[in-house]
Amino acid sequence: MKEQLMRAMQRNQLVDIIYVAKDRSITKRRIKIIAIAGNTLQAYCFVRHAKREFKIDNILAITPVIHRERVVI
């Protein structure tokens, strides 16, 4: 899991995560990872429109966001 997060950070790629919050609710977040330190990561959360800190152990799933460009000819 941590390796996928590191790769996403190095590629400057957005990811969708399924996350268990402090109140034990499950949320889906779209984030851009800023830094990873120990067992936490700092990221910009597009749902909350703010920088947030996430515990890596609370991340259940990671999916890279893929933007497909359309070409008009």
All heavy atoms as a GROMACS GRO file, in nm:
protein
  603
    1MET      N    1   0.083  -0.119   0.000
    1MET     CA    2   0.000   0.000   0.000
    1MET      C    3   0.087   0.125   0.000
    1MET      O    4   0.064   0.216  -0.077
    1MET     CB    5  -0.091  -0.003   0.122
    1MET     CG    6  -0.180   0.115   0.139
    1MET     SD    7  -0.340   0.111   0.059
    1MET     CE    8  -0.415  -0.033   0.125
    2LYS      N    9   0.188   0.125   0.087
    2LYS     CA   10   0.275   0.242   0.098
    2LYS      C   11   0.352   0.265  -0.033
    2LYS      O   12   0.374   0.378  -0.073
    2LYS     CB   13   0.371   0.225   0.215
    2LYS     CG   14   0.437   0.352   0.258
    2LYS     CD   15   0.509   0.333   0.390
    2LYS     CE   16   0.566   0.464   0.438
    2LYS     NZ   17   0.632   0.450   0.567
    3GLU      N   18   0.389   0.157  -0.100
    3GLU     CA   19   0.461   0.169  -0.228
    3GLU      C   20   0.374   0.234  -0.334
    3GLU      O   21   0.422   0.318  -0.411
    3GLU     CB   22   0.509   0.031  -0.275
    3GLU     CG   23   0.614  -0.029  -0.186
    3GLU     CD   24   0.644  -0.173  -0.223
    3GLU    OE1   25   0.590  -0.223  -0.325
    3GLU    OE2   26   0.721  -0.236  -0.149
    4GLN      N   27   0.246   0.198  -0.339
    4GLN     CA   28   0.154   0.260  -0.435
    4GLN      C   29   0.140   0.410  -0.406
    4GLN      O   30   0.137   0.491  -0.499
    4GLN     CB   31   0.015   0.196  -0.426
    4GLN     CG   32   0.008   0.057  -0.481
    4GLN     CD   33  -0.130  -0.001  -0.459
    4GLN    OE1   34  -0.181  -0.003  -0.347
    4GLN    NE2   35  -0.192  -0.045  -0.568
    5LEU      N   36   0.133   0.445  -0.279
    5LEU     CA   37   0.122   0.586  -0.241
    5LEU      C   38   0.248   0.663  -0.279
    5LEU      O   39   0.240   0.776  -0.328
    5LEU     CB   40   0.095   0.597  -0.091
    5LEU     CG   41  -0.039   0.541  -0.044
    5LEU    CD1   42  -0.042   0.529   0.107
    5LEU    CD2   43  -0.154   0.628  -0.094
    6MET      N   44   0.364   0.600  -0.257
    6MET     CA   45   0.492   0.665  -0.294
    6MET      C   46   0.498   0.689  -0.445
    6MET      O   47   0.539   0.796  -0.490
    6MET     CB   48   0.611   0.578  -0.249
    6MET     CG   49   0.630   0.571  -0.100
    6MET     SD   50   0.684   0.726  -0.028
    6MET     CE   51   0.853   0.730  -0.078
    7ARG      N   52   0.458   0.589  -0.523
    7ARG     CA   53   0.460   0.604  -0.669
    7ARG      C   54   0.366   0.715  -0.714
    7ARG      O   55   0.400   0.795  -0.801
    7ARG     CB   56   0.422   0.473  -0.738
    7ARG     CG   57   0.542   0.388  -0.769
    7ARG     CD   58   0.506   0.267  -0.854
    7ARG     NE   59   0.491   0.155  -0.760
    7ARG     CZ   60   0.386   0.077  -0.751
    7ARG    NH1   61   0.285   0.091  -0.833
    7ARG    NH2   62   0.381  -0.020  -0.664
    8ALA      N   63   0.247   0.722  -0.655
    8ALA     CA   64   0.151   0.826  -0.690
    8ALA      C   65   0.207   0.964  -0.656
    8ALA      O   66   0.190   1.060  -0.732
    8ALA     CB   67   0.019   0.803  -0.618
    9MET      N   68   0.276   0.975  -0.543
    9MET     CA   69   0.335   1.102  -0.503
    9MET      C   70   0.447   1.142  -0.600
    9MET      O   71   0.454   1.257  -0.644
    9MET     CB   72   0.390   1.094  -0.361
    9MET     CG   73   0.447   1.226  -0.310
    9MET     SD   74   0.508   1.216  -0.142
    9MET     CE   75   0.661   1.124  -0.168
   10GLN      N   76   0.533   1.048  -0.637
   10GLN     CA   77   0.642   1.076  -0.729
   10GLN      C   78   0.593   1.116  -0.867
   10GLN      O   79   0.652   1.200  -0.933
   10GLN     CB   80   0.734   0.954  -0.740
   10GLN     CG   81   0.812   0.927  -0.614
   10GLN     CD   82   0.880   0.792  -0.616
   10GLN    OE1   83   0.854   0.707  -0.701
   10GLN    NE2   84   0.968   0.769  -0.518
   11ARG      N   85   0.482   1.058  -0.910
   11ARG     CA   86   0.425   1.089  -1.042
   11ARG      C   87   0.331   1.209  -1.039
   11ARG      O   88   0.274   1.246  -1.141
   11ARG     CB   89   0.348   0.967  -1.094
   11ARG     CG   90   0.436   0.850  -1.122
   11ARG     CD   91   0.355   0.730  -1.165
   11ARG     NE   92   0.442   0.616  -1.187
   11ARG     CZ   93   0.402   0.492  -1.194
   11ARG    NH1   94   0.274   0.463  -1.181
   11ARG    NH2   95   0.487   0.394  -1.214
   12ASN      N   96   0.312   1.266  -0.918
   12ASN     CA   97   0.222   1.381  -0.903
   12ASN      C   98   0.081   1.346  -0.949
   12ASN      O   99   0.012   1.426  -1.011
   12ASN     CB  100   0.279   1.501  -0.978
   12ASN     CG  101   0.243   1.631  -0.913
   12ASN    OD1  102   0.207   1.634  -0.796
   12ASN    ND2  103   0.250   1.738  -0.988
   13GLN      N  104   0.037   1.225  -0.917
   13GLN     CA  105  -0.089   1.170  -0.966
   13GLN      C  106  -0.198   1.179  -0.859
   13GLN      O  107  -0.172   1.158  -0.741
   13GLN     CB  108  -0.066   1.024  -1.003
   13GLN     CG  109  -0.182   0.956  -1.068
   13GLN     CD  110  -0.146   0.815  -1.110
   13GLN    OE1  111  -0.068   0.747  -1.042
   13GLN    NE2  112  -0.202   0.770  -1.219
   14LEU      N  113  -0.319   1.208  -0.903
   14LEU     CA  114  -0.433   1.207  -0.812
   14LEU      C  115  -0.476   1.063  -0.789
   14LEU      O  116  -0.467   0.979  -0.879
   14LEU     CB  117  -0.551   1.284  -0.872
   14LEU     CG  118  -0.530   1.431  -0.906
   14LEU    CD1  119  -0.658   1.489  -0.962
   14LEU    CD2  120  -0.484   1.509  -0.786
   15VAL      N  121  -0.524   1.035  -0.667
   15VAL     CA  122  -0.574   0.901  -0.635
   15VAL      C  123  -0.706   0.914  -0.560
   15VAL      O  124  -0.730   1.011  -0.489
   15VAL     CB  125  -0.474   0.817  -0.552
   15VAL    CG1  126  -0.352   0.782  -0.632
   15VAL    CG2  127  -0.436   0.887  -0.424
   16ASP      N  128  -0.792   0.815  -0.578
   16ASP     CA  129  -0.913   0.801  -0.498
   16ASP      C  130  -0.882   0.697  -0.391
   16ASP      O  131  -0.822   0.593  -0.421
   16ASP     CB  132  -1.030   0.752  -0.582
   16ASP     CG  133  -1.086   0.860  -0.673
   16ASP    OD1  134  -1.072   0.980  -0.640
   16ASP    OD2  135  -1.145   0.825  -0.777
   17ILE      N  136  -0.920   0.728  -0.267
   17ILE     CA  137  -0.898   0.633  -0.159
   17ILE      C  138  -1.031   0.606  -0.088
   17ILE      O  139  -1.119   0.692  -0.085
   17ILE     CB  140  -0.793   0.681  -0.056
   17ILE    CG1  141  -0.835   0.812   0.010
   17ILE    CG2  142  -0.656   0.693  -0.121
   17ILE    CD1  143  -0.747   0.852   0.129
   18ILE      N  144  -1.041   0.487  -0.035
   18ILE     CA  145  -1.149   0.452   0.057
   18ILE      C  146  -1.083   0.452   0.194
   18ILE      O  147  -0.983   0.383   0.216
   18ILE     CB  148  -1.211   0.314   0.026
   18ILE    CG1  149  -1.258   0.305  -0.118
   18ILE    CG2  150  -1.322   0.282   0.125
   18ILE    CD1  151  -1.372   0.399  -0.153
   19TYR      N  152  -1.138   0.533   0.285
   19TYR     CA  153  -1.071   0.562   0.411
   19TYR      C  154  -1.164   0.544   0.530
   19TYR      O  155  -1.282   0.579   0.522
   19TYR     CB  156  -1.022   0.708   0.407
   19TYR     CG  157  -0.938   0.751   0.524
   19TYR    CD1  158  -0.806   0.710   0.534
   19TYR    CD2  159  -0.989   0.832   0.622
   19TYR    CE1  160  -0.728   0.750   0.641
   19TYR    CE2  161  -0.912   0.872   0.730
   19TYR     CZ  162  -0.780   0.831   0.738
   19TYR     OH  163  -0.703   0.870   0.844
   20VAL      N  164  -1.111   0.490   0.639
   20VAL     CA  165  -1.187   0.477   0.763
   20VAL      C  166  -1.153   0.600   0.848
   20VAL      O  167  -1.039   0.617   0.890
   20VAL     CB  168  -1.151   0.348   0.839
   20VAL    CG1  169  -1.229   0.340   0.970
   20VAL    CG2  170  -1.176   0.226   0.754
   21ALA      N  171  -1.253   0.684   0.875
   21ALA     CA  172  -1.233   0.806   0.952
   21ALA      C  173  -1.224   0.776   1.102
   21ALA      O  174  -1.246   0.664   1.145
   21ALA     CB  175  -1.346   0.904   0.923
   22LYS      N  176  -1.194   0.880   1.180
   22LYS     CA  177  -1.182   0.864   1.326
   22LYS      C  178  -1.310   0.812   1.389
   22LYS      O  179  -1.307   0.734   1.484
   22LYS     CB  180  -1.146   0.997   1.392
   22LYS     CG  181  -1.006   1.041   1.368
   22LYS     CD  182  -0.979   1.172   1.438
   22LYS     CE  183  -0.840   1.222   1.406
   22LYS     NZ  184  -0.813   1.351   1.470
   23ASP      N  185  -1.425   0.854   1.336
   23ASP     CA  186  -1.554   0.809   1.392
   23ASP      C  187  -1.597   0.673   1.337
   23ASP      O  188  -1.710   0.631   1.354
   23ASP     CB  189  -1.662   0.914   1.368
   23ASP     CG  190  -1.694   0.934   1.220
   23ASP    OD1  191  -1.627   0.872   1.134
   23ASP    OD2  192  -1.786   1.012   1.190
   24ARG      N  193  -1.504   0.604   1.269
   24ARG     CA  194  -1.522   0.470   1.211
   24ARG      C  195  -1.615   0.468   1.090
   24ARG      O  196  -1.656   0.362   1.045
   24ARG     CB  197  -1.572   0.369   1.316
   24ARG     CG  198  -1.489   0.362   1.444
   24ARG     CD  199  -1.343   0.343   1.425
   24ARG     NE  200  -1.311   0.210   1.375
   24ARG     CZ  201  -1.192   0.177   1.328
   24ARG    NH1  202  -1.096   0.264   1.323
   24ARG    NH2  203  -1.170   0.057   1.283
   25SER      N  204  -1.648   0.585   1.036
   25SER     CA  205  -1.727   0.588   0.913
   25SER      C  206  -1.631   0.569   0.795
   25SER      O  207  -1.513   0.601   0.803
   25SER     CB  208  -1.802   0.720   0.900
   25SER     OG  209  -1.711   0.828   0.891
   26ILE      N  210  -1.684   0.518   0.686
   26ILE     CA  211  -1.602   0.493   0.567
   26ILE      C  212  -1.634   0.601   0.465
   26ILE      O  213  -1.751   0.625   0.433
   26ILE     CB  214  -1.629   0.352   0.510
   26ILE    CG1  215  -1.586   0.248   0.614
   26ILE    CG2  216  -1.556   0.332   0.378
   26ILE    CD1  217  -1.616   0.106   0.576
   27THR      N  218  -1.528   0.666   0.414
   27THR     CA  219  -1.546   0.774   0.318
   27THR      C  220  -1.459   0.751   0.195
   27THR      O  221  -1.359   0.680   0.201
   27THR     CB  222  -1.509   0.912   0.378
   27THR    OG1  223  -1.370   0.912   0.414
   27THR    CG2  224  -1.591   0.943   0.500
   28LYS      N  225  -1.501   0.811   0.086
   28LYS     CA  226  -1.422   0.808  -0.037
   28LYS      C  227  -1.366   0.948  -0.056
   28LYS      O  228  -1.440   1.046  -0.049
   28LYS     CB  229  -1.508   0.770  -0.157
   28LYS     CG  230  -1.429   0.764  -0.286
   28LYS     CD  231  -1.518   0.723  -0.402
   28LYS     CE  232  -1.438   0.727  -0.532
   28LYS     NZ  233  -1.521   0.696  -0.647
   29ARG      N  234  -1.235   0.957  -0.077
   29ARG     CA  235  -1.170   1.085  -0.094
   29ARG      C  236  -1.086   1.085  -0.220
   29ARG      O  237  -1.026   0.985  -0.256
   29ARG     CB  238  -1.076   1.116   0.024
   29ARG     CG  239  -1.139   1.110   0.161
   29ARG     CD  240  -1.228   1.231   0.186
   29ARG     NE  241  -1.282   1.229   0.318
   29ARG     CZ  242  -1.230   1.293   0.422
   29ARG    NH1  243  -1.122   1.366   0.408
   29ARG    NH2  244  -1.288   1.285   0.539
   30ARG      N  245  -1.082   1.199  -0.288
   30ARG     CA  246  -0.989   1.219  -0.399
   30ARG      C  247  -0.879   1.309  -0.345
   30ARG      O  248  -0.906   1.418  -0.296
   30ARG     CB  249  -1.057   1.284  -0.518
   30ARG     CG  250  -0.959   1.308  -0.634
   30ARG     CD  251  -1.029   1.328  -0.763
   30ARG     NE  252  -1.087   1.199  -0.802
   30ARG     CZ  253  -1.158   1.181  -0.913
   30ARG    NH1  254  -1.182   1.280  -0.994
   30ARG    NH2  255  -1.208   1.062  -0.943
   31ILE      N  256  -0.754   1.260  -0.351
   31ILE     CA  257  -0.644   1.334  -0.291
   31ILE      C  258  -0.525   1.348  -0.385
   31ILE      O  259  -0.510   1.271  -0.480
   31ILE     CB  260  -0.596   1.267  -0.160
   31ILE    CG1  261  -0.542   1.125  -0.186
   31ILE    CG2  262  -0.706   1.265  -0.056
   31ILE    CD1  263  -0.473   1.061  -0.068
   32LYS      N  264  -0.442   1.447  -0.354
   32LYS     CA  265  -0.312   1.463  -0.418
   32LYS      C  266  -0.210   1.460  -0.304
   32LYS      O  267  -0.213   1.544  -0.215
   32LYS     CB  268  -0.302   1.596  -0.493
   32LYS     CG  269  -0.169   1.615  -0.561
   32LYS     CD  270  -0.166   1.743  -0.639
   32LYS     CE  271  -0.030   1.759  -0.705
   32LYS     NZ  272  -0.020   1.887  -0.774
   33ILE      N  273  -0.123   1.361  -0.306
   33ILE     CA  274  -0.031   1.338  -0.195
   33ILE      C  275   0.081   1.442  -0.198
   33ILE      O  276   0.145   1.464  -0.301
   33ILE     CB  277   0.027   1.196  -0.201
   33ILE    CG1  278  -0.086   1.094  -0.199
   33ILE    CG2  279   0.125   1.172  -0.087
   33ILE    CD1  280  -0.045   0.953  -0.233
   34ILE      N  281   0.104   1.504  -0.082
   34ILE     CA  282   0.209   1.605  -0.069
   34ILE      C  283   0.334   1.545  -0.007
   34ILE      O  284   0.445   1.568  -0.055
   34ILE     CB  285   0.157   1.723   0.016
   34ILE    CG1  286   0.038   1.789  -0.054
   34ILE    CG2  287   0.269   1.824   0.043
   34ILE    CD1  288  -0.038   1.887   0.032
   35ALA      N  289   0.316   1.469   0.102
   35ALA     CA  290   0.431   1.411   0.172
   35ALA      C  291   0.388   1.285   0.246
   35ALA      O  292   0.272   1.271   0.287
   35ALA     CB  293   0.488   1.511   0.272
   36ILE      N  294   0.484   1.194   0.262
   36ILE     CA  295   0.462   1.073   0.340
   36ILE      C  296   0.570   1.069   0.447
   36ILE      O  297   0.689   1.078   0.417
   36ILE     CB  298   0.470   0.946   0.252
   36ILE    CG1  299   0.360   0.950   0.146
   36ILE    CG2  300   0.459   0.821   0.337
   36ILE    CD1  301   0.366   0.836   0.046
   37ALA      N  302   0.526   1.056   0.573
   37ALA     CA  303   0.620   1.050   0.685
   37ALA      C  304   0.573   0.942   0.781
   37ALA      O  305   0.463   0.952   0.838
   37ALA     CB  306   0.627   1.185   0.757
   38GLY      N  307   0.654   0.839   0.796
   38GLY     CA  308   0.618   0.730   0.887
   38GLY      C  309   0.492   0.660   0.841
   38GLY      O  310   0.485   0.610   0.728
   39ASN      N  311   0.391   0.660   0.927
   39ASN     CA  312   0.266   0.591   0.897
   39ASN      C  313   0.154   0.688   0.860
   39ASN      O  314   0.037   0.652   0.862
   39ASN     CB  315   0.224   0.504   1.017
   39ASN     CG  316   0.120   0.402   0.979
   39ASN    OD1  317   0.119   0.352   0.866
   39ASN    ND2  318   0.031   0.372   1.070
   40THR      N  319   0.190   0.811   0.826
   40THR     CA  320   0.090   0.910   0.788
   40THR      C  321   0.128   0.974   0.656
   40THR      O  322   0.244   0.975   0.616
   40THR     CB  323   0.074   1.021   0.894
   40THR    OG1  324   0.199   1.090   0.907
   40THR    CG2  325   0.032   0.966   1.028
   41LEU      N  326   0.027   1.029   0.589
   41LEU     CA  327   0.055   1.104   0.468
   41LEU      C  328  -0.021   1.235   0.473
   41LEU      O  329  -0.131   1.243   0.527
   41LEU     CB  330   0.022   1.024   0.341
   41LEU     CG  331  -0.122   0.986   0.310
   41LEU    CD1  332  -0.191   1.096   0.229
   41LEU    CD2  333  -0.123   0.859   0.228
   42GLN      N  334   0.041   1.337   0.419
   42GLN     CA  335  -0.023   1.466   0.408
   42GLN      C  336  -0.065   1.483   0.264
   42GLN      O  337   0.012   1.455   0.172
   42GLN     CB  338   0.073   1.578   0.449
   42GLN     CG  339   0.007   1.713   0.456
   42GLN     CD  340   0.104   1.821   0.501
   42GLN    OE1  341   0.215   1.827   0.449
   42GLN    NE2  342   0.062   1.903   0.594
   43ALA      N  343  -0.190   1.527   0.245
   43ALA     CA  344  -0.243   1.537   0.109
   43ALA      C  345  -0.345   1.650   0.101
   43ALA      O  346  -0.403   1.691   0.202
   43ALA     CB  347  -0.309   1.406   0.069
   44TYR      N  348  -0.365   1.697  -0.022
   44TYR     CA  349  -0.474   1.791  -0.046
   44TYR      C  350  -0.597   1.707  -0.078
   44TYR      O  351  -0.594   1.624  -0.168
   44TYR     CB  352  -0.442   1.886  -0.162
   44TYR     CG  353  -0.556   1.984  -0.186
   44TYR    CD1  354  -0.568   2.098  -0.108
   44TYR    CD2  355  -0.651   1.960  -0.283
   44TYR    CE1  356  -0.672   2.187  -0.127
   44TYR    CE2  357  -0.757   2.047  -0.303
   44TYR     CZ  358  -0.766   2.160  -0.225
   44TYR     OH  359  -0.870   2.247  -0.243
   45CYS      N  360  -0.704   1.730  -0.002
   45CYS     CA  361  -0.829   1.655  -0.021
   45CYS      C  362  -0.925   1.741  -0.104
   45CYS      O  363  -0.960   1.852  -0.064
   45CYS     CB  364  -0.890   1.621   0.114
   45CYS     SG  365  -1.048   1.538   0.101
   46PHE      N  366  -0.967   1.689  -0.218
   46PHE     CA  367  -1.057   1.762  -0.306
   46PHE      C  368  -1.202   1.758  -0.257
   46PHE      O  369  -1.284   1.838  -0.300
   46PHE     CB  370  -1.047   1.708  -0.449
   46PHE     CG  371  -0.916   1.741  -0.514
   46PHE    CD1  372  -0.810   1.652  -0.509
   46PHE    CD2  373  -0.897   1.862  -0.578
   46PHE    CE1  374  -0.687   1.683  -0.567
   46PHE    CE2  375  -0.775   1.895  -0.638
   46PHE     CZ  376  -0.671   1.805  -0.631
   47VAL      N  377  -1.234   1.668  -0.164
   47VAL     CA  378  -1.368   1.664  -0.106
   47VAL      C  379  -1.382   1.776  -0.003
   47VAL      O  380  -1.482   1.847   0.000
   47VAL     CB  381  -1.395   1.526  -0.041
   47VAL    CG1  382  -1.527   1.526   0.034
   47VAL    CG2  383  -1.394   1.418  -0.147
   48ARG      N  384  -1.281   1.792   0.082
   48ARG     CA  385  -1.284   1.894   0.188
   48ARG      C  386  -1.222   2.027   0.144
   48ARG      O  387  -1.230   2.125   0.216
   48ARG     CB  388  -1.210   1.844   0.311
   48ARG     CG  389  -1.266   1.716   0.368
   48ARG     CD  390  -1.394   1.742   0.442
   48ARG     NE  391  -1.436   1.620   0.509
   48ARG     CZ  392  -1.559   1.576   0.508
   48ARG    NH1  393  -1.653   1.640   0.444
   48ARG    NH2  394  -1.590   1.465   0.570
   49HIS      N  395  -1.156   2.028   0.029
   49HIS     CA  396  -1.088   2.148  -0.024
   49HIS      C  397  -0.988   2.204   0.077
   49HIS      O  398  -0.985   2.324   0.104
   49HIS     CB  399  -1.189   2.256  -0.065
   49HIS     CG  400  -1.284   2.209  -0.170
   49HIS    ND1  401  -1.245   2.188  -0.300
   49HIS    CD2  402  -1.416   2.176  -0.163
   49HIS    CE1  403  -1.349   2.145  -0.370
   49HIS    NE2  404  -1.454   2.136  -0.289
   50ALA      N  405  -0.907   2.114   0.133
   50ALA     CA  406  -0.808   2.154   0.232
   50ALA      C  407  -0.701   2.046   0.245
   50ALA      O  408  -0.722   1.933   0.202
   50ALA     CB  409  -0.875   2.176   0.368
   51LYS      N  410  -0.587   2.084   0.305
   51LYS     CA  411  -0.484   1.986   0.335
   51LYS      C  412  -0.532   1.901   0.452
   51LYS      O  413  -0.588   1.952   0.549
   51LYS     CB  414  -0.354   2.054   0.373
   51LYS     CG  415  -0.278   2.111   0.257
   51LYS     CD  416  -0.146   2.166   0.303
   51LYS     CE  417  -0.071   2.229   0.189
   51LYS     NZ  418   0.056   2.289   0.234
   52ARG      N  419  -0.509   1.771   0.441
   52ARG     CA  420  -0.550   1.677   0.544
   52ARG      C  421  -0.436   1.579   0.570
   52ARG      O  422  -0.351   1.558   0.484
   52ARG     CB  423  -0.673   1.597   0.503
   52ARG     CG  424  -0.795   1.678   0.480
   52ARG     CD  425  -0.854   1.723   0.611
   52ARG     NE  426  -0.982   1.787   0.585
   52ARG     CZ  427  -1.047   1.856   0.673
   52ARG    NH1  428  -1.002   1.869   0.794
   52ARG    NH2  429  -1.162   1.913   0.643
   53GLU      N  430  -0.442   1.517   0.687
   53GLU     CA  431  -0.346   1.413   0.721
   53GLU      C  432  -0.422   1.282   0.735
   53GLU      O  433  -0.527   1.276   0.801
   53GLU     CB  434  -0.276   1.449   0.852
   53GLU     CG  435  -0.150   1.370   0.874
   53GLU     CD  436  -0.066   1.427   0.986
   53GLU    OE1  437   0.006   1.525   0.961
   53GLU    OE2  438  -0.075   1.374   1.098
   54PHE      N  439  -0.371   1.177   0.672
   54PHE     CA  440  -0.436   1.046   0.672
   54PHE      C  441  -0.341   0.942   0.729
   54PHE      O  442  -0.221   0.943   0.698
   54PHE     CB  443  -0.474   1.004   0.529
   54PHE     CG  444  -0.571   1.096   0.462
   54PHE    CD1  445  -0.527   1.200   0.381
   54PHE    CD2  446  -0.708   1.079   0.477
   54PHE    CE1  447  -0.616   1.285   0.317
   54PHE    CE2  448  -0.797   1.163   0.415
   54PHE     CZ  449  -0.751   1.265   0.334
   55LYS      N  450  -0.394   0.850   0.810
   55LYS     CA  451  -0.315   0.736   0.857
   55LYS      C  452  -0.316   0.630   0.748
   55LYS      O  453  -0.424   0.592   0.699
   55LYS     CB  454  -0.375   0.679   0.985
   55LYS     CG  455  -0.359   0.770   1.103
   55LYS     CD  456  -0.414   0.704   1.227
   55LYS     CE  457  -0.398   0.796   1.346
   55LYS     NZ  458  -0.452   0.735   1.468
   56ILE      N  459  -0.201   0.585   0.709
   56ILE     CA  460  -0.191   0.487   0.601
   56ILE      C  461  -0.264   0.357   0.638
   56ILE      O  462  -0.326   0.294   0.554
   56ILE     CB  463  -0.044   0.462   0.564
   56ILE    CG1  464   0.017   0.589   0.503
   56ILE    CG2  465  -0.029   0.344   0.468
   56ILE    CD1  466   0.165   0.584   0.475
   57ASP      N  467  -0.260   0.320   0.766
   57ASP     CA  468  -0.328   0.196   0.810
   57ASP      C  469  -0.479   0.205   0.793
   57ASP      O  470  -0.546   0.102   0.786
   57ASP     CB  471  -0.295   0.167   0.956
   57ASP     CG  472  -0.151   0.123   0.975
   57ASP    OD1  473  -0.088   0.082   0.875
   57ASP    OD2  474  -0.101   0.130   1.089
   58ASN      N  475  -0.535   0.327   0.787
   58ASN     CA  476  -0.680   0.343   0.774
   58ASN      C  477  -0.726   0.349   0.628
   58ASN      O  478  -0.845   0.362   0.602
   58ASN     CB  479  -0.727   0.469   0.848
   58ASN     CG  480  -0.720   0.452   0.998
   58ASN    OD1  481  -0.687   0.346   1.048
   58ASN    ND2  482  -0.750   0.557   1.070
   59ILE      N  483  -0.634   0.342   0.534
   59ILE     CA  484  -0.669   0.341   0.393
   59ILE      C  485  -0.701   0.198   0.351
   59ILE      O  486  -0.617   0.109   0.365
   59ILE     CB  487  -0.556   0.400   0.306
   59ILE    CG1  488  -0.531   0.546   0.345
   59ILE    CG2  489  -0.590   0.389   0.158
   59ILE    CD1  490  -0.411   0.609   0.277
   60LEU      N  491  -0.822   0.177   0.303
   60LEU     CA  492  -0.865   0.043   0.264
   60LEU      C  493  -0.835   0.011   0.119
   60LEU      O  494  -0.809  -0.104   0.084
   60LEU     CB  495  -1.016   0.028   0.289
   60LEU     CG  496  -1.063   0.052   0.433
   60LEU    CD1  497  -1.215   0.044   0.440
   60LEU    CD2  498  -0.999  -0.049   0.528
   61ALA      N  499  -0.842   0.113   0.030
   61ALA     CA  500  -0.820   0.091  -0.113
   61ALA      C  501  -0.767   0.218  -0.178
   61ALA      O  502  -0.799   0.329  -0.134
   61ALA     CB  503  -0.949   0.049  -0.180
   62ILE      N  504  -0.688   0.199  -0.283
   62ILE     CA  505  -0.632   0.310  -0.360
   62ILE      C  506  -0.659   0.285  -0.507
   62ILE      O  507  -0.635   0.174  -0.556
   62ILE     CB  508  -0.479   0.321  -0.343
   62ILE    CG1  509  -0.441   0.330  -0.196
   62ILE    CG2  510  -0.424   0.439  -0.421
   62ILE    CD1  511  -0.293   0.311  -0.175
   63THR      N  512  -0.706   0.387  -0.577
   63THR     CA  513  -0.728   0.378  -0.721
   63THR      C  514  -0.673   0.504  -0.787
   63THR      O  515  -0.712   0.615  -0.748
   63THR     CB  516  -0.878   0.368  -0.754
   63THR    OG1  517  -0.935   0.261  -0.683
   63THR    CG2  518  -0.900   0.348  -0.903
   64PRO      N  519  -0.581   0.489  -0.883
   64PRO     CA  520  -0.532   0.609  -0.952
   64PRO      C  521  -0.641   0.672  -1.037
   64PRO      O  522  -0.724   0.602  -1.094
   64PRO     CB  523  -0.417   0.557  -1.039
   64PRO     CG  524  -0.435   0.410  -1.046
   64PRO     CD  525  -0.518   0.367  -0.930
   65VAL      N  526  -0.640   0.805  -1.042
   65VAL     CA  527  -0.736   0.877  -1.125
   65VAL      C  528  -0.674   0.893  -1.263
   65VAL      O  529  -0.566   0.949  -1.276
   65VAL     CB  530  -0.769   1.016  -1.064
   65VAL    CG1  531  -0.862   1.094  -1.156
   65VAL    CG2  532  -0.830   0.998  -0.927
   66ILE      N  533  -0.742   0.842  -1.363
   66ILE     CA  534  -0.690   0.847  -1.500
   66ILE      C  535  -0.778   0.940  -1.582
   66ILE      O  536  -0.899   0.918  -1.593
   66ILE     CB  537  -0.686   0.707  -1.564
   66ILE    CG1  538  -0.595   0.616  -1.481
   66ILE    CG2  539  -0.639   0.716  -1.708
   66ILE    CD1  540  -0.599   0.472  -1.522
   67HIS      N  541  -0.716   1.045  -1.632
   67HIS     CA  542  -0.788   1.139  -1.718
   67HIS      C  543  -0.758   1.102  -1.863
   67HIS      O  544  -0.643   1.098  -1.904
   67HIS     CB  545  -0.741   1.283  -1.694
   67HIS     CG  546  -0.771   1.331  -1.556
   67HIS    ND1  547  -0.897   1.364  -1.514
   67HIS    CD2  548  -0.690   1.351  -1.449
   67HIS    CE1  549  -0.893   1.403  -1.390
   67HIS    NE2  550  -0.769   1.396  -1.346
   68ARG      N  551  -0.862   1.078  -1.936
   68ARG     CA  552  -0.844   1.048  -2.080
   68ARG      C  553  -0.876   1.174  -2.158
   68ARG      O  554  -0.983   1.232  -2.143
   68ARG     CB  555  -0.936   0.935  -2.122
   68ARG     CG  556  -0.899   0.805  -2.057
   68ARG     CD  557  -0.977   0.692  -2.114
   68ARG     NE  558  -0.934   0.569  -2.048
   68ARG     CZ  559  -1.001   0.458  -2.050
   68ARG    NH1  560  -1.116   0.452  -2.114
   68ARG    NH2  561  -0.955   0.351  -1.990
   69GLU      N  562  -0.782   1.212  -2.241
   69GLU     CA  563  -0.801   1.333  -2.321
   69GLU      C  564  -0.872   1.297  -2.450
   69GLU      O  565  -0.846   1.195  -2.512
   69GLU     CB  566  -0.666   1.397  -2.352
   69GLU     CG  567  -0.596   1.445  -2.228
   69GLU     CD  568  -0.463   1.511  -2.260
   69GLU    OE1  569  -0.447   1.558  -2.376
   69GLU    OE2  570  -0.378   1.514  -2.174
   70ARG      N  571  -0.963   1.383  -2.488
   70ARG     CA  572  -1.034   1.362  -2.615
   70ARG      C  573  -0.972   1.456  -2.719
   70ARG      O  574  -0.952   1.574  -2.693
   70ARG     CB  575  -1.181   1.394  -2.600
   70ARG     CG  576  -1.250   1.299  -2.505
   70ARG     CD  577  -1.395   1.331  -2.498
   70ARG     NE  578  -1.457   1.240  -2.401
   70ARG     CZ  579  -1.582   1.240  -2.372
   70ARG    NH1  580  -1.663   1.328  -2.428
   70ARG    NH2  581  -1.631   1.157  -2.284
   71VAL      N  582  -0.946   1.401  -2.833
   71VAL     CA  583  -0.885   1.478  -2.941
   71VAL      C  584  -0.992   1.505  -3.045
   71VAL      O  585  -1.059   1.414  -3.092
   71VAL     CB  586  -0.767   1.401  -3.004
   71VAL    CG1  587  -0.708   1.480  -3.119
   71VAL    CG2  588  -0.662   1.369  -2.899
   72VAL      N  589  -1.007   1.631  -3.081
   72VAL     CA  590  -1.102   1.669  -3.184
   72VAL      C  591  -1.023   1.688  -3.313
   72VAL      O  592  -0.927   1.764  -3.319
   72VAL     CB  593  -1.176   1.798  -3.146
   72VAL    CG1  594  -1.270   1.839  -3.257
   72VAL    CG2  595  -1.248   1.778  -3.015
   73ILE      N  596  -1.063   1.619  -3.416
   73ILE     CA  597  -0.991   1.629  -3.544
   73ILE      C  598  -1.076   1.705  -3.642
   73ILE      O  599  -1.192   1.684  -3.658
   73ILE     CB  600  -0.958   1.489  -3.600
   73ILE    CG1  601  -0.870   1.418  -3.499
   73ILE    CG2  602  -0.891   1.500  -3.734
   73ILE    CD1  603  -0.835   1.276  -3.537
   0.00000   0.00000   0.00000
